[in-house]
Amino acid sequence: MVRLDKIVTKAGDGGKTRLATGEPVSKASPRVEAYGSVDEVNSVIGVTRLYTGSDFVLDPMLGRIQHDLFDLGADLATPEGKAEALRITETQVARLEREVELINEELSPLTSFVLPGGSKAAAHLHLARTIARRAERAIVALAGVEAVSAEAIKYANRLSDLLFVAARWANDKGRGDILWTPGANR
């Protein structure tokens, strides 16, 4: 279990932080960028849940995802092969895939791209989706220079898919979506 007694340590004042293994790295390293972006997604989902508490389908999913994102952060904070680590599993990826399908079954088919917005929950879910895409890019960039578990990359990819359909769900199951009109302002 995690125990944090002291929050202000001043250890990072020199631009370094420690990975889960205790290894010091630059706060600008690709690994820190990847798990930092995952933390951002989690924070936006936390704000989003201010608007989804009465949705008995969506809110529990988002709660599970928040826990998964801590698992993903732990996975990314522990370099492959360096220590026993908490890793994202295929089970977590498969659950996201099932949840994407479950939500999507209830949505009307798309006839255009969806503009971010609509309800407060949908707008925040679109914001979370874009940050999740950035986190995915950071994870893929990390995988270009260091080993990253395949499940971590898959989870990040499925997460943005789930957040997209969740935003549509939060927009009255797609009926409140704001659709892009190509060339509307020419």
N, C-alpha and C positions, 0 to 999 in steps of 0.2 A: 504494500500500500504506500501511497505517496504521503510524505509528511513535510510540510514547509513551516519552519519556525521563524525564519528570518527572511524578509522580503527584500529589504535594501541591503545588498552585499557589497556594492561598489566594484564587484569583480569584473563587470562589463565596461568599466570606464575607459579601458584601453582599446575598445572596439573588438573584444574577443568574448566568446561565450563558450560553454561546454556542451558537447553532445551527451547523449544518454550514457555513453561509455566513459565520460569524464574527460575525453580528448578535447583540448582547446582548439577552437577554429575561429576564423574571422566572422563577425556578424554579417559580412557581405558575401559569405560563401554560398554557392548554389544550394547546398543542403539546408542552410538556415533560411534562405529565400523560399525554398519549397515548403518547409513546415511552417514558416511564418505566414505564407499565403493560405495554407490550410486553416490556420488559426483565424485569419480574417474571415474566411467563409463561415466558420463556426460562429463567430461573433455576429455576423449579419443574420444568420439563421436564428440566433438568440433574440435579436431585435424583431425579426419576422414573427416569432412565436407570440409576441405581444398582440398580434392580430389573428392568430389561428387557434387560440385556446378553445373556442367553441366548435371547432371542426374536429370531430371525433375520428376522422380518417387521416387527415393531413397532419395534425399536431403530434400524434404519437409517432408517426414516421419521422418527422423532423427531430423529435427527441431522440429517437434511435440513431439518427444520422449524427447528431451532436456527439454522442458517445463514440460512434465509429470514427469521427474526425479526430478525436483524441487518440484513438488507436492508430489512425493513419499518421498523426504527428509523431507518436512514439516510434512507429515503423521507420519514418524518415529520419528521426533523430538518432537512430542506431544504424550505423553503416553495416551492410551485409557482411556476415562472417566474423564480425568483431566481438559480438556478445550475444548471449541469449536475449531475444527481443520479442516484444509484442508485435506481431505482424498482421496486416490485413489478410483475411482468408478468402478463399473462393466462395465460402458460404455467405460472407457479407456482400460480395459482388453479386451473387445470385439473388440474394434478397432484394437488392436494389433493382435488379432487372425485373423481378416479379412485381415490385411495387410500381415501376414505370408502366408496366402492362396493365396493372389493376386500375391505375388512375386514367391512363390513356383510353381504356375501353369506354369510359363514361364521357369522353370529350367528342365534340363534333369535329369532323375532318377539317383540316386547314385548307383554305383557298388562297392564302397569301401569307407572307411573313407577319409575325406578331410584333408590334411595337411594345417596348417595355412600358408597363403602366397598368392602368385599370384600378382595381381595388388597392388599398394600402398593403394588404398581404401580398398580392400579385406583384406590385412594384418592388417590394423588398425581396421577393423570391427571384425576380429578374436580376436584381443587383447581386444577390447571392450566386446566381447562375454565372454571371460574368466574372465574378471573383473566382468561382470554381474553375472556370476555363483558364484563368490566369494561373491558378494553382496547378492545374494539369500541365500547362506549358512549362512551369518551373520544375515540376517533377520530371517531365520528359527531358528538359535541359540537364537536370542532375543526372538522369540515366545516361546521358551522352558522355559524362565524364567519370561517373562512379556507378557501381551496381545498385540497382533499385529493384525491389520485388515486382514481378509482373502484376500481381494482384493489386499493388498500390496504384499502378498506372491505370489498370482497368477500373478500380473503384473511382478514381478521380474522373474518368471519362463517363461512367454511368451516373455519377452524382450530378453533373451538369444536365444530363438528360432528364433525370428525375426532377430537378429544380425547374426545368422548362415546363414539363407537364403539370407540375404542382402549381406553377404560376397560372397556367390556363385553368386548372381546377379552382383556384382561388378567385378567378374571374368568372364566377357563376358557371363553372364547367365549360368555359370557352365562350359562352354567350356574351360575356363582357369584354372579350379581347378587343384590342384596338388593332385593326389590321392596316398594314402598310398599303398605301395606294401609290404605285410607281408613277413618278413624274407629276404628282399632285400639285406641286407648286411651280410648275414651269410657266 
